[in-house]
Amino acid sequence: MPIVGQMLTRLGGRALTGIYASLYAVMIACLALAPSYPLFVLATALFGACKGGLDVSFNAQLLESSQPMAARSCLRFRPPGALAD
């Protein structure tokens, strides 16, 4: 995860999310096509690393995109039991 954090500062959340989403899809295929158990274990480790990187980059992208909306709330408060509009 520290490596993903360093990559985020260089590339940004949007680019890194695209990269990790692509790698995640490739690793799913590698899991299905692993010809031996050791290669399957290696593919599983890389799959987990890609999934973790995708989670971190996705959350960073979410934070980047929500900054302009931080001043105003996206959701209106309704007390429990209030009627809908």
KEVEXDO-360911 format. One record per residue: residue number from 1; residue in three letters; x, y, z of N, C-alpha, C, O in turn. Coordinates in pm, 1 decimal. Atoms other than C-alpha are relative to their C-alpha. Layout:
<sites>
n: NUM res: ALA n_xx: X n_yy: Y n_zz: Z ca_xx: X ca_yy: Y ca_zz: Z c_xx: X c_yy: Y c_zz: Z o_xx: X o_yy: Y o_zz: Z
...
</sites>
This chain:
<sites>
n: 1 res: MET n_xx: 79.7 n_yy: -119.0 n_zz: 0.0 ca_xx: 0.0 ca_yy: 0.0 ca_zz: 0.0 c_xx: 84.8 c_yy: 126.7 c_zz: 0.0 o_xx: 43.8 o_yy: 225.2 o_zz: -61.3
n: 2 res: PRO n_xx: -81.9 n_yy: -120.9 n_zz: 10.3 ca_xx: 283.8 ca_yy: 250.3 ca_zz: 55.7 c_xx: 44.3 c_yy: 28.7 c_zz: -143.8 o_xx: 60.2 o_yy: 144.4 o_zz: -182.7
n: 3 res: ILE n_xx: -38.3 n_yy: -19.1 n_zz: 140.8 ca_xx: 385.8 ca_yy: 193.3 ca_zz: -305.9 c_xx: -115.1 c_yy: 65.1 c_zz: -75.9 o_xx: -92.7 o_yy: 152.7 o_zz: -159.4
n: 4 res: VAL n_xx: 116.2 n_yy: -59.1 n_zz: 65.8 ca_xx: 32.9 ca_yy: 275.9 ca_zz: -419.3 c_xx: -12.7 c_yy: 146.7 c_zz: 40.3 o_xx: -47.4 o_yy: 230.5 o_zz: -42.9
n: 5 res: GLY n_xx: 4.0 n_yy: -138.4 n_zz: -44.3 ca_xx: 43.5 ca_yy: 592.8 ca_zz: -209.4 c_xx: 100.1 c_yy: 87.2 c_zz: -74.1 o_xx: 69.2 o_yy: 200.7 o_zz: -110.4
n: 6 res: GLN n_xx: -100.4 n_yy: -75.2 n_zz: 76.1 ca_xx: 363.4 ca_yy: 702.7 ca_zz: -381.9 c_xx: -42.8 c_yy: 17.3 c_zz: -145.1 o_xx: -21.7 o_yy: 122.9 o_zz: -204.8
n: 7 res: MET n_xx: 47.3 n_yy: -9.4 n_zz: 138.5 ca_xx: 213.7 ca_yy: 625.9 ca_zz: -721.3 c_xx: -115.4 c_yy: 99.3 c_zz: -12.1 o_xx: -130.5 o_yy: 164.7 o_zz: -115.3
n: 8 res: LEU n_xx: 111.1 n_yy: -95.2 n_zz: 2.1 ca_xx: -94.3 ca_yy: 831.8 ca_zz: -630.3 c_xx: 49.6 c_yy: 143.4 c_zz: -10.9 o_xx: -10.4 o_yy: 225.1 o_zz: -80.8
n: 9 res: THR n_xx: -51.5 n_yy: -136.5 n_zz: 7.1 ca_xx: 115.9 ca_yy: 1142.2 ca_zz: -579.5 c_xx: 55.7 c_yy: 31.4 c_zz: -138.3 o_xx: 53.6 o_yy: 146.8 o_zz: -181.0
n: 10 res: ARG n_xx: -56.4 n_yy: -21.9 n_zz: 134.3 ca_xx: 277.2 ca_yy: 1095.6 ca_zz: -921.5 c_xx: -105.6 c_yy: -1.3 c_zz: -109.2 o_xx: -102.7 o_yy: 83.0 o_zz: -198.8
n: 11 res: LEU n_xx: 94.5 n_yy: 19.5 n_zz: 109.8 ca_xx: -16.1 ca_yy: 980.1 ca_zz: -1134.4 c_xx: -139.1 c_yy: 55.5 c_zz: 26.5 o_xx: -209.2 o_yy: 93.6 o_zz: -67.2
n: 12 res: GLY n_xx: 135.3 n_yy: -43.2 n_zz: -33.9 ca_xx: -330.8 ca_yy: 1083.9 ca_zz: -949.4 c_xx: -94.6 c_yy: -119.1 c_zz: 9.8 o_xx: -66.6 o_yy: -227.6 o_zz: -41.0
n: 13 res: GLY n_xx: 95.7 n_yy: 107.9 n_zz: -26.0 ca_xx: -631.9 ca_yy: 880.0 ca_zz: -847.8 c_xx: -67.8 c_yy: -52.9 c_zz: -124.2 o_xx: -91.1 o_yy: -173.2 o_zz: -135.6
n: 14 res: ARG n_xx: 73.4 n_yy: 42.8 n_zz: 119.4 ca_xx: -805.2 ca_yy: 872.2 ca_zz: -1184.7 c_xx: 82.6 c_yy: -94.5 c_zz: -87.0 o_xx: 34.0 o_yy: -199.6 o_zz: -128.9
n: 15 res: ALA n_xx: -86.3 n_yy: 83.3 n_zz: 83.8 ca_xx: -512.5 ca_yy: 731.7 ca_zz: -1382.1 c_xx: 31.2 c_yy: -132.7 c_zz: 68.2 o_xx: 29.7 o_yy: -238.3 o_zz: 5.0
n: 16 res: LEU n_xx: -35.8 n_yy: 121.8 n_zz: -71.4 ca_xx: -417.4 ca_yy: 484.1 ca_zz: -1113.7 c_xx: -118.2 c_yy: -95.3 c_zz: 13.3 o_xx: -99.6 o_yy: -217.0 o_zz: 11.5
n: 17 res: THR n_xx: 118.6 n_yy: 85.6 n_zz: -4.2 ca_xx: -774.4 ca_yy: 356.0 ca_zz: -1083.2 c_xx: -15.1 c_yy: -75.4 c_zz: -131.2 o_xx: -46.4 o_yy: -194.4 o_zz: -130.7
n: 18 res: GLY n_xx: 7.5 n_yy: 67.1 n_zz: 129.7 ca_xx: -775.4 ca_yy: 280.5 ca_zz: -1455.9 c_xx: 105.5 c_yy: -107.7 c_zz: -16.4 o_xx: 78.0 o_yy: -215.6 o_zz: -69.0
n: 19 res: ILE n_xx: -109.4 n_yy: 97.7 n_zz: 10.3 ca_xx: -440.1 ca_yy: 104.9 ca_zz: -1437.4 c_xx: -31.1 c_yy: -123.2 c_zz: 84.6 o_xx: -19.4 o_yy: -236.2 o_zz: 37.2
n: 20 res: TYR n_xx: 27.1 n_yy: 114.4 n_zz: -87.6 ca_xx: -538.2 ca_yy: -110.4 ca_zz: -1139.7 c_xx: -125.0 c_yy: -77.2 c_zz: -40.9 o_xx: -131.2 o_yy: -198.4 o_zz: -20.8
n: 21 res: ALA n_xx: 117.9 n_yy: 71.7 n_zz: 48.3 ca_xx: -879.2 ca_yy: -192.9 ca_zz: -1284.9 c_xx: 38.6 c_yy: -92.5 c_zz: -115.2 o_xx: -11.1 o_yy: -204.8 o_zz: -124.0
n: 22 res: SER n_xx: -46.4 n_yy: 83.8 n_zz: 111.0 ca_xx: -706.4 ca_yy: -322.8 ca_zz: -1598.7 c_xx: 82.7 c_yy: -117.0 c_zz: 50.9 o_xx: 64.5 o_yy: -230.3 o_zz: 6.4
n: 23 res: LEU n_xx: -81.8 n_yy: 107.4 n_zz: -56.0 ca_xx: -450.9 ca_yy: -520.1 ca_zz: -1398.5 c_xx: -85.2 c_yy: -102.3 c_zz: 74.9 o_xx: -56.3 o_yy: -221.9 o_zz: 71.6
n: 24 res: TYR n_xx: 90.4 n_yy: 88.6 n_zz: -73.5 ca_xx: -730.1 ca_yy: -664.5 ca_zz: -1183.7 c_xx: -68.9 c_yy: -96.8 c_zz: -95.4 o_xx: -80.2 o_yy: -215.9 o_zz: -66.6
n: 25 res: ALA n_xx: 65.6 n_yy: 86.6 n_zz: 99.4 ca_xx: -910.5 ca_yy: -796.1 ca_zz: -1492.3 c_xx: 98.3 c_yy: -102.0 c_zz: -57.6 o_xx: 62.9 o_yy: -218.0 o_zz: -78.9
n: 26 res: VAL n_xx: -101.8 n_yy: 92.1 n_zz: 52.7 ca_xx: -588.6 ca_yy: -946.9 ca_zz: -1627.3 c_xx: 30.9 c_yy: -108.7 c_zz: 102.3 o_xx: 47.2 o_yy: -225.3 o_zz: 66.1
n: 27 res: MET n_xx: -32.7 n_yy: 98.7 n_zz: -102.1 ca_xx: -516.8 ca_yy: -1116.8 ca_zz: -1295.7 c_xx: -112.2 c_yy: -101.5 c_zz: 20.2 o_xx: -85.0 o_yy: -215.9 o_zz: 56.6
n: 28 res: ILE n_xx: 109.2 n_yy: 97.6 n_zz: -6.1 ca_xx: -862.1 ca_yy: -1277.3 ca_zz: -1292.0 c_xx: 19.8 c_yy: -106.5 c_zz: -107.6 o_xx: -0.4 o_yy: -225.4 o_zz: -83.1
n: 29 res: ALA n_xx: -26.6 n_yy: 95.3 n_zz: 107.9 ca_xx: -776.0 ca_yy: -1435.1 ca_zz: -1626.9 c_xx: 119.4 c_yy: -88.8 c_zz: 34.1 o_xx: 118.0 o_yy: -208.4 o_zz: 5.2
n: 30 res: CYS n_xx: -117.2 n_yy: 79.1 n_zz: -38.0 ca_xx: -436.4 ca_yy: -1545.0 ca_zz: -1493.8 c_xx: -35.0 c_yy: -106.2 c_zz: 103.5 o_xx: 20.2 o_yy: -216.3 o_zz: 100.8
n: 31 res: LEU n_xx: 43.6 n_yy: 99.9 n_zz: -98.0 ca_xx: -605.9 ca_yy: -1719.0 ca_zz: -1201.6 c_xx: -68.2 c_yy: -118.0 c_zz: -69.1 o_xx: -46.6 o_yy: -233.7 o_zz: -33.3
n: 32 res: ALA n_xx: 73.0 n_yy: 105.8 n_zz: 69.8 ca_xx: -828.4 ca_yy: -1911.7 ca_zz: -1438.7 c_xx: 91.4 c_yy: -85.7 c_zz: -86.0 o_xx: 64.1 o_yy: -204.0 o_zz: -106.9
n: 33 res: LEU n_xx: -86.8 n_yy: 71.3 n_zz: 94.4 ca_xx: -543.0 ca_yy: -2010.7 ca_zz: -1668.8 c_xx: 129.4 c_yy: -51.6 c_zz: 61.2 o_xx: 216.6 o_yy: -98.6 o_zz: -11.9
n: 34 res: ALA n_xx: -124.2 n_yy: 45.9 n_zz: -63.7 ca_xx: -274.5 ca_yy: -2101.0 ca_zz: -1414.0 c_xx: 16.1 c_yy: -150.5 c_zz: -19.9 o_xx: -71.2 o_yy: -227.6 o_zz: 19.9
n: 35 res: PRO n_xx: -17.0 n_yy: 141.9 n_zz: 31.2 ca_xx: -130.0 ca_yy: -2436.2 ca_zz: -1526.6 c_xx: 48.0 c_yy: -85.8 c_zz: 117.1 o_xx: 35.8 o_yy: -208.2 o_zz: 111.9
n: 36 res: SER n_xx: -50.1 n_yy: 78.8 n_zz: -112.3 ca_xx: 22.0 ca_yy: -2539.5 ca_zz: -1192.4 c_xx: -32.6 c_yy: 70.2 c_zz: 131.7 o_xx: -69.4 o_yy: 187.6 o_zz: 134.5
n: 37 res: TYR n_xx: 32.5 n_yy: -56.6 n_zz: -131.3 ca_xx: -28.8 ca_yy: -2486.8 ca_zz: -822.9 c_xx: 91.4 c_yy: 116.8 c_zz: 39.2 o_xx: 41.1 o_yy: 218.3 o_zz: 87.4
n: 38 res: PRO n_xx: -85.2 n_yy: -115.4 n_zz: -35.6 ca_xx: 280.4 ca_yy: -2264.8 ca_zz: -767.0 c_xx: -34.2 c_yy: 126.6 c_zz: -79.6 o_xx: -29.7 o_yy: 236.9 o_zz: -25.2
n: 39 res: LEU n_xx: 38.4 n_yy: -117.1 n_zz: 79.0 ca_xx: 174.6 ca_yy: -2036.3 ca_zz: -1051.1 c_xx: -135.5 c_yy: 53.7 c_zz: 44.0 o_xx: -159.9 o_yy: 174.2 o_zz: 38.0
n: 40 res: PHE n_xx: 128.3 n_yy: -43.7 n_zz: -52.6 ca_xx: -176.5 ca_yy: -2027.2 ca_zz: -910.9 c_xx: 19.1 c_yy: 80.5 c_zz: 128.8 o_xx: -47.5 o_yy: 182.0 o_zz: 148.9
n: 41 res: VAL n_xx: -27.7 n_yy: -72.2 n_zz: -124.2 ca_xx: -39.4 ca_yy: -1919.6 ca_zz: -571.1 c_xx: 59.4 c_yy: 137.4 c_zz: -30.9 o_xx: 22.7 o_yy: 236.4 o_zz: 32.5
n: 42 res: LEU n_xx: -58.3 n_yy: -127.7 n_zz: 40.7 ca_xx: 169.1 ca_yy: -1647.7 ca_zz: -738.9 c_xx: -107.2 c_yy: 91.5 c_zz: -58.5 o_xx: -111.6 o_yy: 210.4 o_zz: -27.1
n: 43 res: ALA n_xx: 107.9 n_yy: -79.4 n_zz: 59.4 ca_xx: -131.2 ca_yy: -1531.4 ca_zz: -940.7 c_xx: -97.5 c_yy: 48.9 c_zz: 107.3 o_xx: -150.2 o_yy: 159.8 o_zz: 97.6
n: 44 res: THR n_xx: 88.4 n_yy: -40.3 n_zz: -109.2 ca_xx: -341.1 ca_yy: -1524.8 ca_zz: -622.1 c_xx: 60.1 c_yy: 115.9 c_zz: 78.8 o_xx: -11.3 o_yy: 208.7 o_zz: 116.9
n: 45 res: ALA n_xx: -66.7 n_yy: -108.9 n_zz: -71.0 ca_xx: -83.2 ca_yy: -1304.8 ca_zz: -447.8 c_xx: -6.0 c_yy: 128.9 c_zz: -81.3 o_xx: -33.8 o_yy: 235.5 o_zz: -26.5
n: 46 res: LEU n_xx: 5.9 n_yy: -118.6 n_zz: 86.0 ca_xx: -69.6 ca_yy: -1066.1 ca_zz: -743.3 c_xx: -143.6 c_yy: 51.3 c_zz: -13.0 o_xx: -166.8 o_yy: 172.0 o_zz: -20.7
n: 47 res: PHE n_xx: 141.3 n_yy: -38.2 n_zz: 3.8 ca_xx: -449.3 ca_yy: -1068.5 ca_zz: -762.4 c_xx: -36.9 c_yy: 80.5 c_zz: 124.8 o_xx: -104.1 o_yy: 183.2 o_zz: 115.0
n: 48 res: GLY n_xx: 25.9 n_yy: -71.9 n_zz: -124.7 ca_xx: -469.0 ca_yy: -962.0 ca_zz: -397.9 c_xx: 66.3 c_yy: 137.0 c_zz: 2.1 o_xx: 8.0 o_yy: 233.6 o_zz: 51.3
n: 49 res: ALA n_xx: -69.2 n_yy: -128.7 n_zz: 6.1 ca_xx: -212.4 ca_yy: -687.7 ca_zz: -455.1 c_xx: -73.1 c_yy: 96.2 c_zz: -93.3 o_xx: -85.0 o_yy: 215.0 o_zz: -63.4
n: 50 res: CYS n_xx: 76.0 n_yy: -84.6 n_zz: 93.4 ca_xx: -409.8 ca_yy: -557.7 ca_zz: -753.5 c_xx: -131.3 c_yy: 44.8 c_zz: 61.6 o_xx: -173.2 o_yy: 159.0 o_zz: 42.9
n: 51 res: LYS n_xx: 126.2 n_yy: -35.4 n_zz: -66.2 ca_xx: -731.8 ca_yy: -565.9 ca_zz: -553.0 c_xx: 22.9 c_yy: 106.9 c_zz: 105.9 o_xx: -55.2 o_yy: 201.5 o_zz: 116.3
n: 52 res: GLY n_xx: -32.4 n_yy: -100.7 n_zz: -100.6 ca_xx: -571.0 ca_yy: -372.2 ca_zz: -268.4 c_xx: 33.9 c_yy: 133.9 c_zz: -62.7 o_xx: -10.0 o_yy: 238.5 o_zz: -14.9
n: 53 res: GLY n_xx: -34.2 n_yy: -123.6 n_zz: 70.3 ca_xx: -424.5 ca_yy: -117.9 ca_zz: -509.0 c_xx: -122.1 c_yy: 65.8 c_zz: -60.8 o_xx: -133.6 o_yy: 188.4 o_zz: -60.8
n: 54 res: LEU n_xx: 123.9 n_yy: -54.0 n_zz: 56.7 ca_xx: -761.8 ca_yy: -78.7 ca_zz: -678.4 c_xx: -84.4 c_yy: 65.2 c_zz: 108.4 o_xx: -142.0 o_yy: 171.6 o_zz: 85.9
n: 55 res: ASP n_xx: 76.4 n_yy: -58.0 n_zz: -110.6 ca_xx: -931.1 ca_yy: -17.3 ca_zz: -342.7 c_xx: 57.4 c_yy: 135.1 c_zz: 42.3 o_xx: -16.6 o_yy: 231.8 o_zz: 60.3
n: 56 res: VAL n_xx: -63.9 n_yy: -124.0 n_zz: -43.1 ca_xx: -677.5 ca_yy: 247.8 ca_zz: -241.7 c_xx: -17.1 c_yy: 108.8 c_zz: -105.1 o_xx: -51.6 o_yy: 222.3 o_zz: -72.2
n: 57 res: SER n_xx: 10.1 n_yy: -101.6 n_zz: 104.9 ca_xx: -680.9 ca_yy: 424.3 ca_zz: -577.8 c_xx: -144.7 c_yy: 44.4 c_zz: -21.1 o_xx: -170.2 o_yy: 161.1 o_zz: -51.0
n: 58 res: PHE n_xx: 141.4 n_yy: -36.8 n_zz: 13.3 ca_xx: -1061.2 ca_yy: 413.5 ca_zz: -596.9 c_xx: -42.0 c_yy: 95.8 c_zz: 111.2 o_xx: -112.4 o_yy: 193.6 o_zz: 85.8
n: 59 res: ASN n_xx: 32.4 n_yy: -88.6 n_zz: -111.3 ca_xx: -1092.7 ca_yy: 570.1 ca_zz: -251.6 c_xx: 66.4 c_yy: 136.4 c_zz: -15.5 o_xx: 6.8 o_yy: 238.6 o_zz: 18.5
n: 60 res: ALA n_xx: -67.0 n_yy: -128.0 n_zz: 24.4 ca_xx: -836.6 ca_yy: 836.8 ca_zz: -342.6 c_xx: -73.0 c_yy: 79.0 c_zz: -107.6 o_xx: -88.1 o_yy: 200.6 o_zz: -95.8
n: 61 res: GLN n_xx: 75.4 n_yy: -67.5 n_zz: 105.6 ca_xx: -1030.3 ca_yy: 915.4 ca_zz: -660.2 c_xx: -131.6 c_yy: 53.5 c_zz: 54.7 o_xx: -174.3 o_yy: 162.6 o_zz: 17.0
n: 62 res: LEU n_xx: 124.1 n_yy: -44.7 n_zz: -61.9 ca_xx: -1349.6 ca_yy: 939.7 ca_zz: -456.8 c_xx: 23.1 c_yy: 126.1 c_zz: 82.2 o_xx: -56.8 o_yy: 219.5 o_zz: 76.7
n: 63 res: LEU n_xx: -30.6 n_yy: -119.0 n_zz: -78.6 ca_xx: -1187.4 ca_yy: 1187.7 ca_zz: -220.1 c_xx: 32.5 c_yy: 119.2 c_zz: -89.4 o_xx: -8.9 o_yy: 231.5 o_zz: -60.2
n: 64 res: GLU n_xx: -32.4 n_yy: -109.0 n_zz: 92.4 ca_xx: -1048.9 ca_yy: 1392.6 ca_zz: -510.3 c_xx: -126.0 c_yy: 58.1 c_zz: -63.1 o_xx: -138.4 o_yy: 179.8 o_zz: -76.6
n: 65 res: SER n_xx: 120.1 n_yy: -47.8 n_zz: 67.7 ca_xx: -1387.1 ca_yy: 1413.2 ca_zz: -679.2 c_xx: -101.0 c_yy: 61.7 c_zz: 96.2 o_xx: -187.2 o_yy: 138.3 o_zz: 53.1
n: 66 res: SER n_xx: 96.4 n_yy: -54.8 n_zz: -95.2 ca_xx: -1576.1 ca_yy: 1498.4 ca_zz: -359.4 c_xx: 46.3 c_yy: 131.6 c_zz: 60.5 o_xx: -31.5 o_yy: 194.8 o_zz: 131.9
n: 67 res: GLN n_xx: -49.3 n_yy: -124.3 n_zz: -57.6 ca_xx: -1358.7 ca_yy: 1798.3 ca_zz: -265.9 c_xx: -83.6 c_yy: 121.6 c_zz: -39.6 o_xx: -113.3 o_yy: 203.5 o_zz: 47.4
n: 68 res: PRO n_xx: 81.2 n_yy: -117.2 n_zz: 33.1 ca_xx: -1563.4 ca_yy: 2053.6 ca_zz: -465.9 c_xx: -135.9 c_yy: 1.5 c_zz: 69.4 o_xx: -194.6 o_yy: 108.2 o_zz: 87.8
n: 69 res: MET n_xx: 131.7 n_yy: 8.1 n_zz: -62.7 ca_xx: -1880.8 ca_yy: 1931.9 ca_zz: -295.8 c_xx: 8.8 c_yy: 2.8 c_zz: 152.0 o_xx: -93.2 o_yy: -10.1 o_zz: 219.7
n: 70 res: ALA n_xx: -16.3 n_yy: 6.1 n_zz: -144.9 ca_xx: -1735.5 ca_yy: 1945.1 ca_zz: 55.9 c_xx: -71.2 c_yy: 115.1 c_zz: 70.6 o_xx: -112.0 o_yy: 101.0 o_zz: 185.9
n: 71 res: ALA n_xx: 62.6 n_yy: -115.7 n_zz: -63.1 ca_xx: -1884.7 ca_yy: 2290.0 ca_zz: 121.4 c_xx: -150.8 c_yy: -17.7 c_zz: 14.8 o_xx: -210.7 o_yy: 41.5 o_zz: 104.5
n: 72 res: ARG n_xx: 143.9 n_yy: 19.9 n_zz: -11.0 ca_xx: -2241.1 ca_yy: 2173.2 ca_zz: 62.2 c_xx: -29.7 c_yy: -148.6 c_zz: 10.9 o_xx: 44.7 o_yy: -232.1 o_zz: -40.5
n: 73 res: SER n_xx: 36.6 n_yy: 139.2 n_zz: -24.0 ca_xx: -2413.0 ca_yy: 1854.9 ca_zz: 162.2 c_xx: -70.0 c_yy: -57.9 c_zz: -122.1 o_xx: -150.3 o_yy: 9.5 o_zz: -186.7
n: 74 res: CYS n_xx: 66.8 n_yy: 70.7 n_zz: 109.7 ca_xx: -2519.4 ca_yy: 1603.1 ca_zz: -100.1 c_xx: -136.3 c_yy: -52.2 c_zz: 43.7 o_xx: -226.3 o_yy: -69.5 o_zz: -38.5
n: 75 res: LEU n_xx: 123.8 n_yy: 57.4 n_zz: -53.9 ca_xx: -2793.7 ca_yy: 1469.1 ca_zz: 124.7 c_xx: -67.8 c_yy: 102.3 c_zz: 89.6 o_xx: -2.0 o_yy: 171.9 o_zz: 167.0
n: 76 res: ARG n_xx: 75.0 n_yy: -86.5 n_zz: -89.1 ca_xx: -3065.8 ca_yy: 1666.4 ca_zz: 292.6 c_xx: -35.4 c_yy: -77.9 c_zz: 125.3 o_xx: -67.0 o_yy: -196.7 o_zz: 119.4
n: 77 res: PHE n_xx: 33.1 n_yy: 66.2 n_zz: -126.6 ca_xx: -3128.8 ca_yy: 1589.6 ca_zz: 656.3 c_xx: -151.0 c_yy: -10.4 c_zz: 15.2 o_xx: -223.8 o_yy: 86.5 o_zz: -6.5
n: 78 res: ARG n_xx: 141.0 n_yy: 22.1 n_zz: -32.2 ca_xx: -3465.7 ca_yy: 1440.1 ca_zz: 740.7 c_xx: -5.7 c_yy: -68.8 c_zz: 134.5 o_xx: 56.1 o_yy: -173.3 o_zz: 155.1
n: 79 res: PRO n_xx: 13.5 n_yy: 67.2 n_zz: -129.0 ca_xx: -3559.6 ca_yy: 1363.3 ca_zz: 1095.5 c_xx: -74.9 c_yy: -132.3 c_zz: -17.2 o_xx: -153.9 o_yy: -146.8 o_zz: -110.5
n: 80 res: PRO n_xx: 71.1 n_yy: 127.9 n_zz: 8.9 ca_xx: -3681.9 ca_yy: 1008.4 ca_zz: 1157.1 c_xx: -150.9 c_yy: 21.8 c_zz: 4.9 o_xx: -201.0 o_yy: 95.9 o_zz: 89.5
n: 81 res: GLY n_xx: 145.1 n_yy: -10.3 n_zz: 4.4 ca_xx: -4048.0 ca_yy: 977.2 ca_zz: 1068.7 c_xx: -52.4 c_yy: 112.7 c_zz: -85.7 o_xx: -173.9 o_yy: 129.0 o_zz: -97.6
n: 82 res: ALA n_xx: 44.9 n_yy: -111.0 n_zz: 83.5 ca_xx: -4055.7 ca_yy: 1281.1 ca_zz: 838.2 c_xx: -54.1 c_yy: -54.4 c_zz: -132.4 o_xx: -6.2 o_yy: -155.6 o_zz: -183.5
n: 83 res: LEU n_xx: 58.0 n_yy: 42.1 n_zz: 127.1 ca_xx: -4265.7 ca_yy: 1252.0 ca_zz: 525.5 c_xx: 89.0 c_yy: 41.7 c_zz: -115.3 o_xx: 156.9 o_yy: 144.1 o_zz: -107.7
n: 84 res: ALA n_xx: -77.8 n_yy: -32.6 n_zz: 118.9 ca_xx: -4098.5 ca_yy: 1247.8 ca_zz: 184.1 c_xx: -68.8 c_yy: 111.2 c_zz: -77.5 o_xx: -189.3 o_yy: 132.5 o_zz: -64.1
n: 85 res: ASP n_xx: 56.3 n_yy: -107.9 n_zz: 83.6 ca_xx: -4145.3 ca_yy: 1537.9 ca_zz: -58.9 c_xx: -95.8 c_yy: -54.8 c_zz: -102.5 o_xx: -152.3 o_yy: 21.3 o_zz: -181.0
</sites>
